């Protein structure tokens, strides 16, 4: 089992500020009107995703957030895959671009168009 990594509140805030800055200067073409933030593993990513959604807001509009649950290593992935496929088919009708935010490793991935 993976050991837990303690991150202090100050460190977490600093990492969120750094990620916000990196996203702002990256030149990404995302906008709240057509972009959805996918919060991977909400237990770990909720705080980061919420802060990024607000910090990157544009024209007084924050980014929409949807939760993506993923299995623990000892869980069957099938239910999670089915749930994601069903949700993504709905989300892709509304959103053009998706930003996956996984805070356990502070990873942000931009996906434009359909996931295959």
C-alpha positions as CSV (number, residue, x, y, z in Angstrom):
1,X,0.0,0.0,0.0
2,X,1.2,3.5,-0.8
3,X,2.3,5.5,2.2
4,X,0.5,8.7,3.0
5,X,2.2,12.0,2.3
6,X,1.4,14.8,4.7
7,X,1.1,18.2,3.1
8,X,0.6,21.2,5.4
9,X,-2.1,23.7,4.8
10,X,0.5,26.3,3.9
11,X,2.2,24.0,1.4
12,X,-1.2,23.1,-0.1
13,X,-2.0,26.8,-0.6
14,X,1.4,27.4,-2.1
15,X,0.9,24.5,-4.5
16,X,-2.5,25.7,-5.5
17,X,-1.2,29.2,-6.1
18,X,1.7,27.8,-8.2
19,X,-0.7,25.6,-10.3
20,X,-3.0,28.6,-10.8
21,X,-0.1,30.7,-12.0
22,X,1.1,28.0,-14.3
23,X,-2.3,27.6,-15.8
24,X,-2.7,31.3,-16.3
25,X,0.6,31.8,-18.1
26,X,0.4,28.5,-20.1
27,X,-1.7,30.1,-22.9
28,X,-4.4,27.4,-22.5
29,X,-7.6,28.3,-24.3
30,X,-10.2,27.4,-21.8
31,X,-13.2,29.4,-20.8
32,X,-16.0,28.6,-18.2
33,X,-18.6,28.8,-21.0
34,X,-17.3,25.6,-22.7
35,X,-14.9,24.0,-20.2
36,X,-15.6,21.6,-17.4
37,X,-13.2,20.7,-14.6
38,X,-13.2,17.0,-13.8
39,X,-12.3,16.5,-10.2
40,X,-10.6,13.1,-10.1
41,X,-10.9,11.4,-6.7
42,X,-13.0,14.0,-5.0
43,X,-11.7,12.9,-1.5
44,X,-8.3,14.2,-2.5
45,X,-9.0,16.8,-5.2
46,X,-12.0,18.8,-4.0
47,X,-10.1,21.6,-2.4
48,X,-7.7,22.1,-5.2
49,X,-10.4,21.9,-7.9
50,X,-12.6,24.4,-6.1
51,X,-9.7,26.9,-5.7
52,X,-8.7,26.6,-9.3
53,X,-12.2,27.0,-10.5
54,X,-12.6,30.3,-8.6
55,X,-9.0,31.6,-9.2
56,X,-9.3,31.0,-13.0
57,X,-12.7,32.5,-13.3
58,X,-13.4,34.8,-16.2
59,X,-16.1,37.5,-16.6
60,X,-17.4,36.7,-13.1
61,X,-18.0,33.1,-14.2
62,X,-16.4,30.1,-12.5
63,X,-15.7,26.7,-14.1
64,X,-18.2,24.0,-13.8
65,X,-17.0,21.0,-11.8
66,X,-18.0,17.3,-12.1
67,X,-16.7,14.5,-9.9
68,X,-14.9,11.5,-11.3
69,X,-14.6,8.6,-8.8
70,X,-11.8,6.1,-9.3
71,X,-11.3,2.8,-7.6
72,X,-8.9,2.1,-4.8
73,X,-6.3,-0.6,-5.8
74,X,-8.3,-3.4,-4.2
75,X,-11.6,-2.4,-6.0
76,X,-13.1,-3.6,-9.3
77,X,-12.8,-1.0,-11.9
78,X,-15.8,-2.1,-13.9
79,X,-18.4,-0.1,-12.0
80,X,-16.3,3.0,-12.1
81,X,-15.7,2.7,-15.9
82,X,-19.4,2.2,-16.6
83,X,-20.2,5.2,-14.4
84,X,-17.6,7.4,-16.2
85,X,-18.8,6.4,-19.7
86,X,-22.4,7.2,-18.8
87,X,-21.5,10.5,-17.2
88,X,-19.1,11.5,-20.0
89,X,-21.7,10.9,-22.7
90,X,-23.9,13.5,-20.9
91,X,-21.0,15.9,-20.2
92,X,-19.7,15.9,-23.7
93,X,-23.0,17.2,-25.0
94,X,-22.5,20.3,-22.8
95,X,-18.8,20.9,-22.6
96,X,-16.2,21.1,-25.4
97,X,-13.1,21.0,-23.2
98,X,-12.3,19.0,-20.0
99,X,-9.6,19.8,-17.5
100,X,-8.8,16.7,-15.3
101,X,-7.6,17.7,-11.9
102,X,-6.0,15.0,-9.8
103,X,-4.6,16.6,-6.6
104,X,-2.9,13.6,-5.0
105,X,0.0,14.3,-7.4
106,X,-1.1,17.8,-8.4
107,X,-1.7,16.8,-12.0
108,X,-3.7,18.8,-14.4
109,X,-4.5,17.4,-17.9
110,X,-6.4,19.3,-20.6
111,X,-8.6,17.2,-22.9
112,X,-10.2,18.8,-25.9
113,X,-12.9,16.9,-27.7
114,X,-13.9,13.3,-27.1
115,X,-12.1,10.8,-24.9
116,X,-11.5,7.6,-26.7
